[in-house]
């Protein structure tokens, strides 16, 4: 080091002494060094920019990227699967699974329902071996990712009732293993506002099934084909909805309005078509006919086509007019189609009507998906030529889009449509009356699904109905069905645009019940012919506002029915019942009212997002309720994080200000484990009014419990005269029996009136009223039978309580309740046998 330093110092002294002073050459050297370093940095930055540009250019122009693995994605799925993805997927696919099971059950199964449905805690593996991006011929980018769902952790239990030799036998089908392997394809559309996904190739599917048959075991050999049927059902569901070019959609809205669309009205204008050609070669039809007819058919096939377009959604089909002798038809016809659900499929089919409409030759078809998005927009998407994507977005209702659909069976045919979403109908977010409460053991009432409101339906008229008689007209009437109640309008003779103006009232049912209507042509000598059916969603009705709709008829080529819909609040029913009671008690001189002791009724409805306390990722939850110094507990619901109890507990009103609830996990050997607790205040609770509450559990990270609390005050009516008690003070079964007697008397009176008539039209009118009275009577009888079955089931339950409890007080209480139930059943049977 010293040897190197000495020459440097000597050189610096010589430069300083004879050439350049030190104060001049040091800044010069520093400036040169800084310039070289700056140039080197700029060169490196330019190289980096060029490399990035090249990577982007290569990425945008390369047909495919190099395969890679995405273990980070699987790690993320493991984190968000149990509490976010799995519950959402279960909620989305449970309804689809139930529908598929009911519609496609094998002959060996009489009926089947889903008892338990959980995808388990193990998420599918995605991109474990290969993930890559690829460009198609149109420049669209697609992501390919391998998919593997191989789990034995899921819990799917199907309750089935067998047919055939084992008819009536109830078994449980337990899906113990599911294996699905394939390659998923993701296509972003609309600048990232939605993603289409599907299987690029047919997936490999295997399902493992075990059978449990109660006391005596059954094996799969006793139910041949069940496992194969479930495999085929799963494979068909995937192939028909998710195999290229069929694609499902996942929307990615910027904002979420948290609305659930249940139906809508789509306006479609068939504008024009181009490039049409018949798919049936000339002369290929009529080979079995005679030579003369074959020649005539050949001449017809060589004639210029006469195209028309048929649109269909669900069971509703509508056609355009026929344009004669052209391959470039122009229709510009508008029609409205009802949609059911947030995702619907519009099928577009083109036909050649031929000469005199005798030859219906197909000219191609296409299908268009309509998807509601949570930001109130609507996406229309379809498959184009070469499996390309056609996608359009309407930002709001009443905003139209123009779509040109290629007919996939045709080489060049296209149909142009103008689509306008007129309106979407939404379900209520969480109606308080959506889940009925199960009656308690000490207070037996009929289980009711009524919300307390009334739906008023006015059948105004119809237009352009299908002619069903030889005269070119029809004799139409309308049948309305809501729940189990059916109503019928009068018949309008020889009219395709009838006017009825008849009003009917129905008690509103919870659970999103639809109003179903059927239009018939009345015939005297043969069975009435159907002119079409329709289904009307009633969830978006607002109290006090009348809504008028034209409902297009399904399973018919033409026809619409005009309805006026209105929801009347609970005050309407109370006022009407008060008027009826006042009329029935008009002869009573004085009425006094006295209050009895109050009780607190706590109905435990359900819970959600509970903590998993068992090793299998579930819990066996029950609820311990404390009011004052009294404790009661609910029944245990096994292996679930979303239990539904529907159980009512009663406490004597002691004046306590709050309820204490403890949700626990039941263990057979060890002590119960707490999975949350909460306190509910009772302040401000009015007499005979129900408070509906979702209470958040404390002491845990998540969990809510749904309960309904009522402070029940007994009342007693005392009259100064020995008169018949008012109708509302009778037992429910006596009320039903009284209504049944009224309907029976009405039927007899109508029958006597019909026998005295001579005019056919008057006789037909009276017979229609008689039929309506018979339907009402049938509904009351069905309710009586349902009440009787409920009471009989409770008697058997009390007998089990008597056997299970050894305590004398418990046995005496159960025996007393049983005696009350037996008396009620006897009263019901007497009422039914007497009528």
Protein Blocks (a to p, Z undefined) as FASTA:
>chain_A
ZZmmmmmmmmmmmmmmmmcgfklmmmmmmmmmmmmmmmmmmmmmmmmmmmmmmmmmmmmm
pmbdcddddfklmmmmmmmmmmmmmmmmmmmmmmmmmmmmmmmccfklmbdcdfbdcebj
bdcdehklbccddddfkopacdddddddddfkbccddddddehjlgoiacddddfbdcdd
dddddddeehhpaccdddfbdcdddddddddehjbccdfklmghklmmmmmmmmmmmmmm
mgcfbdcdddddfbdehiacfbdcdddddfbdehiacfbdghkgoklmcfklmmmmmmmm
mpccdddddddehjbccdddddehiabdcfkpacddddedjbdcdddddddebghhlacc
debdcdddddddfklpacdddddehhiacddddfbghiacddddddfkbfkbccdddddd
fbacdddfbdcklpccdddfklccdddfbehiacddddfbdehiacfbfnopacdddddd
ehjbccdddddehiabdcfkpacdddddehhiacddddddddfkbccddfbdcdddfklp
cehiacddddddehiabdcdddddddddfklmmmmmmmmmmmmmmmpmbdcddddddddd
dddfbdehiacfbfnopacddddddehjbccdddddehiabdcfkpacddddehiabdcd
ddddddfklccddebdcdddfehiaghiacddddddehiabdcdddddddddddddddfb
dcdddfklpcfklmmmmmmmmmmmmmmmmmmmmmmpmbfklmmmmmmmmmmmmmmmmmmm
mmmmmmmmmmmmmmmmmmmmmmmpmbfklmmmmmmmmmmmmmmmmmmmmmmmmZZ
